[in-house]
Amino acid sequence: MAAIRSRGNKETELRLAAILRTHGITGWRRHQPLPGRPDFIFRRERVAAFVDGCFWHGCRWHCLRLKTIAYRKNKIGGNVLRNRAANKALNKGWRVMWV
C-alpha cells in the first residue's frame, strides 16, 4: 500500500465544478486557505464543501463493509479525526458540507 500514490480527487472535483457551472451556481472558489482546506467555498454564504472519497473517509455504508487490514484501519481513523478537526474549526461561522 505504501507504494501506491494518491492521485487526489481531481476528477470528482472537476465534475462538481461542471455541475455548478451548468446550473448557473456562482460565487464559489476552489482551494482557499481555510482550516481543513475545503475543496469549494461559497464565501458570501459561508459554506465550505469537501469532496472526499467515500472509502478513505469512513463512510458508514462503503467503508465498514470491507474487512480491512490494520494499515487501512489506521489510515481511515486518521482521516476521520482530521475531518472532525476541520469541522470543529470551520463550524465557528461556516456551514460545512461533505460531498
C-alpha positions as CSV (number, residue, x, y, z in Angstrom):
1,M,0.0,0.0,0.0
2,A,2.8,2.4,0.7
3,A,3.9,2.2,-2.9
4,I,0.5,3.4,-4.1
5,R,0.5,7.1,-4.6
6,S,-2.7,9.0,-4.4
7,R,-3.8,11.0,-7.5
8,G,-6.2,13.1,-5.4
9,N,-9.8,13.6,-6.2
10,K,-9.4,15.9,-9.1
11,E,-11.9,14.2,-11.4
12,T,-14.7,14.3,-8.9
13,E,-14.0,18.0,-8.1
14,L,-14.0,18.9,-11.7
15,R,-17.3,17.1,-12.2
16,L,-18.8,19.1,-9.3
17,A,-17.4,22.4,-10.8
18,A,-19.0,21.5,-14.1
19,I,-22.4,20.8,-12.4
20,L,-22.2,24.1,-10.6
21,R,-21.5,25.9,-13.9
22,T,-24.2,24.1,-15.8
23,H,-26.8,25.1,-13.2
24,G,-25.6,28.7,-13.1
25,I,-24.4,28.5,-9.5
26,T,-21.9,31.2,-8.9
27,G,-19.8,32.7,-6.1
28,W,-17.7,29.6,-5.4
29,R,-13.9,29.4,-5.2
30,R,-11.7,26.4,-5.0
31,H,-8.9,25.5,-2.6
32,Q,-9.0,28.6,-0.4
33,P,-6.7,28.7,2.7
34,L,-9.2,27.7,5.4
35,P,-8.9,25.0,8.1
36,G,-9.1,21.6,6.6
37,R,-8.5,23.0,3.1
38,P,-12.1,22.7,1.7
39,D,-12.3,21.9,-2.0
40,F,-15.0,24.6,-2.6
41,I,-16.2,27.6,-0.6
42,F,-19.0,30.0,-1.0
43,R,-17.6,32.9,0.9
44,R,-20.7,35.2,1.0
45,E,-22.8,32.3,2.2
46,R,-20.0,31.0,4.4
47,V,-20.4,27.4,3.1
48,A,-17.4,25.1,2.8
49,A,-17.6,21.9,0.8
50,F,-15.3,19.0,0.9
51,V,-15.3,16.5,-2.0
52,D,-13.8,13.4,-0.4
53,G,-13.7,9.8,-1.4
54,C,-16.2,7.7,0.4
55,F,-13.9,4.7,1.3
56,W,-11.0,6.6,2.8
57,H,-13.1,8.9,4.9
58,G,-15.0,6.4,6.9
59,C,-18.3,6.3,5.0
60,R,-20.7,4.1,7.1
61,W,-22.1,2.4,4.0
62,H,-19.0,1.7,2.0
63,C,-16.0,1.7,4.4
64,L,-17.3,-0.6,7.1
65,R,-18.4,-3.4,4.8
66,L,-14.8,-4.3,3.9
67,K,-12.6,-6.4,6.1
68,T,-9.7,-4.0,6.3
69,I,-6.1,-4.6,7.3
70,A,-4.5,-2.7,10.1
71,Y,-3.0,-0.1,7.8
72,R,-6.4,0.8,6.3
73,K,-8.0,1.0,9.7
74,N,-5.3,3.4,10.9
75,K,-5.4,5.5,7.8
76,I,-9.2,5.7,7.8
77,G,-9.2,6.5,11.5
78,G,-6.7,9.3,11.0
79,N,-8.8,10.7,8.1
80,V,-11.9,10.7,10.3
81,L,-10.1,12.5,13.1
82,R,-8.7,15.1,10.7
83,N,-12.2,15.6,9.2
84,R,-13.7,16.2,12.7
85,A,-10.9,18.7,13.5
86,A,-11.7,20.6,10.3
87,N,-15.4,20.5,11.0
88,K,-14.8,21.9,14.5
89,A,-12.6,24.7,13.3
90,L,-14.9,25.7,10.4
91,N,-18.1,25.4,12.4
92,K,-17.2,28.8,14.0
93,G,-19.1,30.8,11.4
94,W,-19.1,28.3,8.4
95,R,-21.6,25.6,7.4
96,V,-19.7,22.5,6.3
97,M,-20.8,20.0,3.6
98,W,-19.1,16.7,2.9
99,V,-19.9,15.7,-0.7
